Amino acid sequence: MTVAQLTARYSRQVLYPGIGEEGQKKLGQAHVAVVGCGATGAAAASLLARAGVGTLTLIDRDFVEESNLQRQVLFDESDAAQSLPKAEAARRKIMSFNSGITVHAHVADLVPANLHELLRDAAIILDATDNFETRYLLNDYAVEQNKPWIYAAAIGAYAVTMNVLPGNTACLACIFPKPPQGTVETCDTAGILNTAVNLAASVEVTEAIKFIVGAQHQIRRSLLSFDLWTNERSEVPTGRPRPDCEVCQQHDFRHLRGEGRPHITLCGRNSVQIHERHRPVDFHEMEKRLVRHGTVRYNNLLLRFEYGPYVLTLFADGRTIVQGTTDVTQARTLYARFIGS
C-alpha cells in the first residue's frame, strides 16, 4: 500500500493519541502470534488485522463446524460446509479485508517439538486455546525466551485475561501453580455467549497494541475477570512474580520438556488412548454435561459417550480411549472439547 492508502485505511486509529502515526508504523512492523483460531482467536486475529498489524501467525489444529458460526467471526457457512481448517479459513478471510498484511496459517497442534519454530519470529503471543496444557506450554516458552504473552479465556458469560511480561509480572504458574482438577467445563458443555468471547479478545488485543506501540506504563498488571450476565468483576494483582514459582523464578520448564502433557498412544484398531491420570471424574455430573451431545452410559467404573462416529470411554481416573480415529490431533481435540483439559 502507498502512504496515502495506509493513512486513509487507518486514519481513525492514527487520530487516537495513544497510537498516532508513529504507533501505526510500529503496528505495521509488528509480528503477533495467535495460538488457537476458535472463538477468541478468530476475534483477536480479526481485530489485529484490521488494526494493521503487519504479520500474523495463526496456529490451530481444528476445522470449522456449523456450531462455530454463533461466535467465531472469521468463518461462514461455506467454511463449515467444506470443513476447512480454522487457521487457513481465518487466513483467507483476513486476506479478503486486508491484503496489505502477511498471514501465516499453520494447521498444527502446538507441542514442544514445534513451538520454537512456529513462534520464533513473533514479538508477542496471544492465547486463544481451550486447555491449560497448552497455556502452561506457552508460559514455559515465553519465560524461557523472555517474550510477552497474554492469557485469555471465555466460557458462559465469563471472560478472563492476564498479561505476562517475563521478569516484570507474575507468570501463569505464579497464579495457577496447578491446572483445574476434576470435571472442567467447556464451551460445548456449559455454552458460551459471543459477547463474552469478544470482550476477552478486545481486552487481549488492546493490551497487545499497548505493548507494540510502546505504551508500557499503560499495560494492565492484573488478572481481570468479568461476568457479563451477573455484572460481577474482579482483579487479582499480578505485578510481582511469586518468589517460589518453579517457572519464572526457578526456570524449571517441565512443560517444554513434555512432562506436563498427557501421554497419548494408539490403542488397538482405530483408537487413541489419552493417559491423563489422577484426575477424579464425577460420572453423574459428566453425564449431565454430555447427554445433550450424544448417547451416554455409565457405571461406577467407566462412562461411554457416543458422538457421531466417535466413542469416548472415560475411566474414573481421567484416562480416556477415543474410538473412531487414529489421528492423535483429532483425539486431543475431542478430549478437550468434551472432557476439558
C-alpha positions in Angstrom: 0.0 0.0 0.0 1.1 3.6 -0.6 1.5 6.0 2.3 -1.8 7.7 1.2 -3.6 4.4 1.2 -2.3 3.5 4.6 -3.2 6.9 6.0 -6.8 6.5 4.7 -7.3 3.0 5.9 -6.0 3.6 9.5 -6.9 7.3 9.8 -9.4 6.9 12.7 -6.9 4.8 14.6 -4.0 7.3 13.9 -6.2 10.1 15.3 -6.2 8.4 18.7 -3.4 10.0 20.7 -2.2 6.6 22.1 -1.4 5.4 18.6 -0.6 8.3 16.2 1.5 7.9 13.1 4.5 6.5 14.9 2.4 3.9 16.7 0.8 2.9 13.4 4.2 2.4 11.8 5.1 0.1 14.7 1.9 -1.9 14.3 2.8 -2.4 10.6 6.2 -3.7 11.5 5.0 -6.0 14.3 4.6 -9.8 14.2 2.0 -11.3 16.5 1.2 -15.0 17.0 -2.4 -16.1 17.9 -2.5 -19.7 19.3 -6.0 -21.1 18.6 -8.4 -19.8 15.9 -11.7 -20.6 17.6 -13.9 -18.0 19.1 -11.4 -15.9 21.0 -8.7 -16.4 18.4 -10.9 -15.6 15.4 -12.0 -12.3 17.1 -8.4 -11.4 18.1 -7.0 -12.2 14.7 -9.7 -10.1 13.1 -9.0 -7.1 15.4 -5.3 -7.3 14.9 -5.6 -7.5 11.1 -8.0 -4.6 11.0 -5.6 -2.6 13.2 -2.8 -3.1 10.7 -0.5 -5.5 12.5 1.9 -6.3 9.7 2.4 -10.0 10.2 0.2 -12.6 11.9 1.0 -16.2 12.7 -2.2 -18.3 13.2 -2.0 -21.8 14.7 -4.9 -24.1 15.2 -5.5 -27.9 14.9 -9.3 -27.9 14.4 -11.7 -27.4 11.5 -14.8 -25.2 11.0 -18.2 -26.6 12.0 -21.7 -25.1 11.8 -21.9 -24.7 15.6 -18.8 -22.4 15.4 -20.7 -19.7 13.5 -22.5 -18.4 16.5 -19.3 -16.9 17.9 -16.3 -17.4 15.5 -16.4 -14.2 13.5 -13.9 -15.1 10.7 -15.9 -18.1 9.4 -19.1 -18.5 7.3 -21.4 -21.3 6.2 -19.2 -22.2 3.2 -16.2 -22.8 5.5 -18.3 -25.1 7.7 -19.7 -27.0 4.7 -16.2 -27.6 3.5 -14.8 -28.4 7.0 -11.9 -26.0 6.3 -9.1 -26.0 8.8 -9.7 -22.9 11.0 -6.2 -21.4 10.6 -6.5 -21.5 6.8 -10.1 -20.3 6.8 -9.1 -17.4 9.0 -6.1 -16.5 6.7 -8.4 -16.4 3.7 -11.0 -14.2 5.3 -8.3 -11.8 6.6 -6.8 -11.5 3.2 -10.3 -10.5 1.8 -10.4 -7.4 4.0 -6.7 -6.6 4.5 -4.5 -7.8 1.7 -1.7 -5.4 2.9 -0.6 -7.6 5.7 1.1 -11.1 5.9 -0.7 -14.0 7.5 1.0 -17.4 8.1 -1.5 -20.2 8.7 -0.4 -23.3 10.4 -2.8 -26.3 10.7 -1.0 -27.8 13.6 -1.2 -28.9 17.3 1.2 -26.7 19.2 3.6 -29.1 21.0 7.1 -29.0 22.5 8.6 -30.3 19.2 7.3 -27.4 17.0 6.6 -24.4 19.2 10.1 -22.9 18.9 9.9 -22.9 15.1 6.3 -21.7 14.9 6.6 -18.9 17.5 10.2 -17.9 16.9 9.6 -14.7 14.9 6.6 -13.3 16.9 7.2 -10.4 19.3 4.2 -11.2 21.4 1.9 -14.3 21.7 -1.9 -14.2 22.2 -3.5 -17.2 23.9 -6.8 -18.3 22.4 -6.5 -22.0 23.3 -9.1 -24.3 25.0 -6.9 -26.0 27.6 -4.4 -25.3 30.4 -2.0 -27.9 29.0 -1.1 -25.6 26.0 -1.2 -22.5 28.2 1.4 -23.9 30.5 3.5 -24.8 27.5 3.2 -21.2 26.2 4.1 -19.9 29.6 7.3 -22.0 29.8 8.3 -20.9 26.3 7.6 -17.2 27.0 9.6 -17.2 30.2 12.4 -19.2 28.6 12.6 -16.7 25.6 11.8 -13.6 27.7 8.8 -13.0 25.4 5.5 -11.5 26.5 2.2 -13.4 26.1 -1.4 -12.8 27.0 -3.7 -15.4 28.6 -7.3 -15.2 27.7 -10.4 -17.4 28.1 -14.2 -17.2 27.9 -16.9 -19.6 28.9 -20.6 -18.9 29.5 -20.9 -15.2 30.1 -17.4 -15.1 31.7 -14.2 -13.6 30.2 -10.8 -13.5 31.8 -7.4 -12.2 30.6 -3.9 -11.6 32.0 -0.7 -10.1 30.7 2.5 -12.0 31.3 5.7 -9.9 31.0 8.5 -12.3 31.9 10.8 -10.7 34.5 8.3 -8.0 35.2 5.0 -9.5 36.2 3.7 -12.8 37.6 3.6 -15.7 35.1 0.7 -18.1 34.7 2.3 -20.6 37.0 2.6 -17.9 39.7 -1.2 -17.5 39.7 -2.2 -21.1 38.8 0.6 -23.4 40.1 -1.6 -26.4 39.2 -4.3 -26.8 36.5 -8.0 -27.1 37.5 -8.8 -30.5 39.0 -11.7 -32.8 38.3 -14.5 -32.0 35.9 -13.7 -28.9 33.8 -16.5 -27.1 31.9 -16.0 -26.4 28.2 -18.0 -24.3 25.7 -19.6 -27.4 24.4 -20.9 -28.4 27.8 -21.5 -25.1 29.5 -22.4 -22.9 26.5 -20.9 -19.5 25.7 -22.1 -16.0 24.8 -20.4 -14.5 21.7 -20.2 -11.2 23.7 -18.0 -12.8 26.3 -15.7 -14.0 23.6 -15.5 -10.6 22.0 -14.8 -9.0 25.4 -11.9 -11.3 26.1 -10.5 -10.7 22.6 -10.9 -7.0 22.7 -9.1 -6.6 26.0 -6.4 -9.0 24.9 -5.8 -7.2 21.6 -5.8 -3.8 23.2 -3.1 -4.9 25.7 -1.1 -6.3 22.8 -1.4 -3.0 20.9 -0.1 -1.1 24.0 2.9 -3.3 24.1 3.6 -2.9 20.4 3.4 0.9 20.3 5.5 1.2 23.5 2.8 2.2 26.0 4.4 0.1 28.7 3.1 2.2 31.6 -0.5 1.6 30.4 -0.2 -2.2 30.3 -2.5 -3.8 32.9 -0.9 -5.8 35.7 -3.7 -7.9 37.0 -5.8 -11.0 36.3 -9.0 -9.4 35.1 -12.3 -11.3 35.0 -15.8 -10.1 34.2 -19.2 -11.9 34.0 -21.4 -10.1 31.5 -24.5 -11.7 32.8 -24.2 -11.1 36.5 -22.0 -8.0 36.1 -19.5 -9.4 38.6 -16.0 -8.1 38.1 -12.7 -8.9 39.8 -9.0 -8.2 39.5 -6.1 -10.1 41.1 -2.8 -8.2 41.2 -0.1 -9.8 39.1 2.6 -7.1 39.3 5.1 -9.3 41.1 6.2 -12.9 40.5 5.6 -15.5 43.2 9.1 -15.9 44.9 9.0 -19.7 44.8 7.5 -20.1 41.2 9.1 -23.1 39.6 8.8 -21.5 36.1 9.7 -17.8 36.2 12.0 -18.0 39.3 13.5 -21.5 39.2 13.4 -21.8 35.4 12.1 -25.4 35.6 10.4 -25.8 32.2 8.8 -29.2 32.6 6.0 -28.5 30.0 8.7 -27.6 27.4 10.2 -31.0 28.2 6.8 -32.6 27.6 6.3 -33.7 31.2 3.1 -31.8 31.6 1.3 -33.4 28.7 -0.9 -36.5 29.0 0.7 -39.5 27.4 -1.1 -40.5 24.2 -0.8 -43.8 22.4 -2.6 -45.7 19.6 -4.8 -48.3 21.3 -5.9 -51.2 19.2 -7.7 -50.7 16.0 -8.9 -47.1 15.2 -8.5 -45.9 18.7 -6.3 -43.4 20.6 -5.7 -43.6 24.4 -5.1 -40.4 26.5 -3.4 -41.3 29.8 -4.4 -38.3 31.8 -4.5 -40.0 35.2 -5.0 -38.7 38.7 -8.0 -36.6 37.7 -11.1 -37.7 39.6 -14.2 -37.7 37.5 -17.8 -37.4 38.7 -19.7 -39.6 36.1 -23.1 -38.3 37.1 -22.0 -34.7 36.5 -20.3 -35.6 33.3 -23.4 -37.3 32.0 -25.5 -34.2 32.6 -22.9 -32.2 30.6 -22.7 -34.7 27.7 -26.2 -36.0 27.2 -27.2 -33.0 25.0 -24.5 -34.0 22.5 -24.9 -37.8 22.2 -25.6 -41.1 23.9 -24.2 -41.5 27.4 -24.0 -44.7 29.5 -22.0 -45.2 32.7 -21.5 -47.4 35.8 -19.1 -47.0 38.7 -16.1 -47.9 36.6 -16.4 -46.0 33.4 -18.5 -43.7 31.2 -19.1 -44.2 27.4 -20.1 -41.2 25.3 -21.1 -41.8 21.7 -20.8 -38.7 19.5 -21.3 -39.3 15.8 -18.7 -41.8 14.6 -16.7 -41.5 17.8 -17.0 -43.2 21.2 -15.2 -41.7 24.2 -14.7 -44.1 27.1 -13.8 -42.2 30.2 -12.4 -44.0 33.2 -12.7 -42.9 36.9 -9.1 -41.7 37.0 -9.4 -39.5 33.9 -7.9 -41.9 31.4 -9.8 -41.9 28.1 -10.0 -44.0 25.0 -11.2 -42.3 21.9 -12.6 -44.8 19.3 -13.2 -43.8 15.7 -9.8 -42.3 14.8 -6.1 -43.0 14.8 -5.4 -39.2 14.4 -3.9 -38.1 17.7 -4.7 -34.4 16.9 -8.4 -35.3 16.4 -8.4 -37.3 19.6 -6.9 -34.4 21.6 -9.5 -32.1 20.1 -12.4 -34.3 21.1 -11.0 -34.7 24.6 -10.5 -31.0 25.1 -14.0 -30.3 23.7 -16.0 -32.7 25.8 -13.9 -33.7 28.7 -11.9 -30.5 29.2 -8.3 -30.1 29.9 
